[in-house]
């Protein structure tokens, strides 16, 4: 007997009221913001948490014995606990970094140069963001590690038969793939990928910059070895991101940066390192931004990911339904499991012109290769326009996008 799962009531208009920026006009038009995959807008709760810290208790963390430093340190470290709970990890497995890009670079530099040897292989997919491609190219060039690229199908899903071929010689030691494509919206089957990698003696790193925004993530259920994401896509500020790493892996990894806070002892002759996660957090951290991330996590948890996921499925299904019939419009990707990202082209109109003309109508979308240039070429394109959704996006905004695109099509017909 199946049991119905209650989904919390989702009131998008109430949620929109939490985001001050959404009330403004652009070019005399009501703002329609459809660029959340690049960077999401910030709710009042995040703004207030950061301002409150600056106005009432700002001080450097971990170092002071006065009241403000102790209070600020407590607030800062409380966010580490929030992040750990958010993705079902332990607090000593949570490393604060600037963004997902820095997190991947940390793993490539620290883990990649010690756990991997020349001749070992790293596998990425054809749909990776540059952040999960370029660091591995740099490791290849500096350290002699082989870089292999698993194909995707025309629908935009991992080609498992090709993945098996890439692993067949037993040289692959790391699989580094996106959890959700920022171009195609594809969700990769991360539990299956992790199980596959581990069965072949490899570790797995997941780029969760997009996925963590839209669905609940449980790194233990996935059995991820490394998981990375950025705060600014999760309705938090820029300048703060997260690296999750299994404790036994972090413990063996050398520091990424040297300086204050990441040390055990220092002399002119020799230094020792702090235990993780502090070993990887050199210098004064992004204190205010970290507190903002904590507020963002509180905000999405209060809404609930069951409600968020249901809302964004409705938005995505509606977008696919109303945009696909537009003559000359082509949507990239057709994955069975996809999130709130829709990239497209319009015959006879460059994506940059599409974005510029939509902007004149108050509609913000992204245009270009979306930091995934090899994927764009794999699709046979030079660029796409991209609409992406957040908790504050509405069906009416998607309808406005459709109307805007129809106007542009008529202009060029």
N, C-alpha and C positions, 0 to 999 in steps of 0.2 A: 504494500500500500504506500503510495507516494504521499509525502507531506508537503503542503504548500509553504513556501518560504515568503514571509512578509517583506516587502520592499518598502522602506520608509517613504513617506510622502515627499515628493520632489516639487518644490515651488520655485520655479525658475525666476519669477519676477521678484520674489523675496531675496533670492540669491543675488540677482543683479543689483539690488539696492545696496548690497555690501561692497560693491566695487565702484568707488567714486568716479573713476575715469570714464565709465560707460555712459554717464549722463551728458557728456559733451557732444558737440556737433563738429563735423569736419567738412570744410567747403560748403557750409550752410546746410549740410545734411546730417541727419541723425547717424551717429557712429555705428557702423556694423563691423565689429572686430572679429575677423576670421583668420587670425594668425597666431593662435595660441601655441601651436607646435614650435614656433620660433622662440617665443617667450610669453608666458601667460600674464594677465593683469593681476593686480594685488588687491585683496580684500582689505577693508578698513582694519580688521583685527591684526593683520600683519603690519600695516603702517603704524598703528597705535603701539604695538609691542616694541617696535624699533625706536619710535620717538620717545616712549616712556623710558627705555633704557638710557638713551642719550640725555634725557632731561632729569632723571632722578638717581641713577646709580652707575653711570658709566665709569669704568676703570679697567686697567689691564687685568687679565685673568691669571689665576694660578700663582701669582707672584707677590701679591700684596697681603699685608696683615690687617689693613684697615677695613672698616665696615663695607665701603662701596666695592672694594675688590672682592671681598668675600661674597657679597650679595651677587655681584656680576658673575663671579666664578660659579656659584650655585646655579644661576639661571642658565649659564652656558653649558655646564655639564648635564643639566636636566634635559637639554635637547638631545644629548647623546642617548640618554635612556629612551626618549620619545622615538628617535629614529630606530633604535634597536627593537622596540616594541612594534613599530610601524611595519618592519619587514621580517619580524620574528627572528631576531639575532641576539647575540650577547653584546653588552656595551663595549667590551674590549675588542670586538670585531668591527667596530664602527670608526672609520677614519674620516675626519673632516678635511676636505680639499676645496679648491676653488670652484670646480665644476666636474662634470663627467669626463671631459677631455683630460684634465689633470689626473683624474683617477686612473684612466687607462694608461697614461704615460707613466704613472707611478708603478703600476704592475709591470709594464713592459720593461722599465729600467731596472727595478729592484728584483722582481721575480724572474723576469726574462733573462737577465744577465747572470743569474746564479743557478736557477733550477733548470734552465735550458742550455744546451750545449750546441756548438756548431754541428750542423747536420740534422738536428732535431727540426721538426716542422710545426708551424702555427697555421691553423686554418681559419679563414674568415669567409664571409659570404659575399655574393655580388651586390647585396643591398646595404652594405655598411655605410654609415656616416663616416666622413673623413677622420673623425676622432677615434674610430675603431679600425682604421686602416693605416693611416700615416705612421703612428707609433710602431706598428709591427714592421712596416717598411724600414724605418730607422733602425730597429733591432736587427733586421736581416742584414742591412748594410754594414752595421758596426760589429755584429757578433757572429755572423755566419749562419744564422737560423734561416731555414727555408720558409717561404711564405706561399701558402696554397690558397686558392679561391674556389669555394664550392659554388656551383651554378645554382641559379633559381629557375623555376619553371616560368613559362610565359604568363601564368596566373600570378606570379610573384611569391611563390612559396619555395622553401628549401627543397632541392632535388636530392632526396635521400640516397638514390642509387649512385649518384656522383659522389656524395659524401662517403659512402662505403668504399668507393674506389680510392679516394684520397687517403683514407685510413688504412688501406690494405697492407702497406709495407711496414706498418708498426712504428713509423718515425714520428707520428703526430703526438705532440705533448700538450698542446693547448688548442681548444676550440674557442674562438672569440666571435660572438655573434650578437646581433641586435635582438632584443626582446620584442620590439615593435618598430617597424620601419617608419622613418619620418617622411618618406616619400609615398610609399605604397599603402601605408596603414597596416601592413601584414603583421599579425602576431605569429611569432615562431613558436613551435611546440617545445617549450623550454624543458619540461620534464623529460620528454623523449630524447632531446638533444643531450641533456646532462647524463642520462642513463647510457646513451650511446657512447659518449666521450669516456665515461668512467669504465665502461666495459672494455674499451680499447686502451686503457692505461693513460688517458689524457685528462687534463683539468678543463674546466669551462669557465669563461668569463662572459657575462651578459651585460650588454649596454641597455640599461633600463630607463634611459632619459625620457623616452616617450611613454613606455608602458606603465611606469609607476604612477603616472598622473591619472590613468583611466581605470585601473583595476587594482585590487588588493594583491600585494606581492608577498609571498612567503618563501624566503630563501632556503629555509630548511626543507620545505615540501618539494621545492624545485631540486634541491641538492646542488645549488650553485656554489662554486668555489670562490668566485668573485662576482660582485654585482655593483654597478655604478649608476649614479643618477645625479642630476643637477637640481638645485633648489628653485631656480627661476622659472622652470616649466611647471613646477608644482605650486604655483601661486605664491612662492616666496621670492626673496630678493636674488639679484645676481651676486656672484662672488662667493657662493657657498655651494658645495656639492658633497657627495658621500661616496666613499669606497667601503663596501663590505668585503671582508675576506675571512675565510675560515681561520680560526685562531691558530691552528697548527701551521698554516701557511704563513701568516703574518709573523709568527714568532721566528721563523727561519729567514725572513727577508731582511736585507740590510736597508739602512735609511735611503731615502730618495734625495732629501736636502739636508744640509748640515747647518747647525746654528744653535740658538737657544731653545730650551724646552725639550728637545729631542734627545738629550744626553742623560747618561747616568752620572759619570764623572768626567772632568776635563783637566788635563795638565798640558804643559807645552809639548810633551812627548807623546801623549796617548789620550784617547777618549773612549768612553764606553757608552752604550746606547740605552735609552729608556726602553721599557717594555712597550709593546703595541697597546693602544693605538698611538701613544704619544711619540714613539720613535719616528712616526711619519708626519708629525705636525710641528715642523721647525718654525720658530719665530712667533711673533704676535699673530694670533689667528683673526679671522673675520668675525669678531665678537658680535657686533650688532646684527650682521647678516645671519649668523647662526641662530640667534634668538628669533629673528624673523622666520627662519625655516621652521623652528619649533611651533610658532604661531600658525604657520601654513598647514603643518601636519595636524594640529588641533582642529583647524578649520575644516579640512576635508574629512577628518574622522567624524566630526559632528554631523556632516551631511550623510556620510556612510557610502562605502564603495558599491554596495548593491544598488543604491539609488543612482549614484554617479554613472555606473556602467550601463544601467537600463536607460538613463537619459541619453547617453552618448550613442548607444545602439540605435535609439529612435532617430537621433539627428543624422547619423551616418546612413541609415536605411532611407531616410527622407531625401538626403542629398543625392544619393545614387539614383533614386527614383525620379527626381525632378530635373536633374542635370543631364542624365544620359539621353533623354529625347531631344535635346537641343541639337539642331542640325549642325554637323561639323565639329561637334564637341566630342573628345575622346578621353575617357577616364583611364588612368594608368593603374594597372593591377586589377586582379579579380580574385584575391585570396578568399577562401571560405571564412576565415576568421580574421576580421580586420577591424581596426579602431577608427577614431574620429579624425582621419586625415584623408582628403580627396584631392589628388593631383590630376591635372587635366591639361589638354591643349585645345585650341580652337583654330580650325583651319583658316589659313590666310592671315592670322594675327599672331605676332610674336608674344610670348608669355609676358615679357616686360611691358608691352603695350596694353595687354589685358589688365595687368595690375595697375598701371597708371590710369587707365580709363575708369576702372572700378573705383579707384581712390577718389576721382572727381565726383563720384556718386556717394562718397562717404563709406565705401566698403574696403576694408583692409584685408588683402590677401598677400601671399608671398609669391615671388617669381624668381626663377633661376634654376640652378641644379641642386639647391638645398643642401650644400655641403655633402653631396653624394654624386659627384661628377661621373665616376665610373658607372654607377647604376644608370644615370641618365643616358649615357652612351649605350649601355646594354639595352635600353629600351628603344634605341634608335632615334633619340631626341637630343636637342641641344639645351632645352629648358622646358619647364612646365610651370603653370600657375598652381598654387596650392591653397585650398581652404582647409582650415583645421579648427576644431571645436574644443570648447571648455565647458565647465559647469554652468557658465552664464550664457552660453549660446542658445539660440531659440530657433524653432522651425520658421518663424517669420523672417529671421535673418537669412536663412538658407533660401527662402522664397525671394528675398531681396537680391541675393546673389544671382539667382536664376533670371530675374527680370533685368538685372544689370548686364548679364552676359548676352541676353537676347538683344538688348539695345546695341551692344558692341557688334554683334553679328550682323545686324541690319546696317550699321555704319560701313561695314566692309563688304557687303554683298553687292 
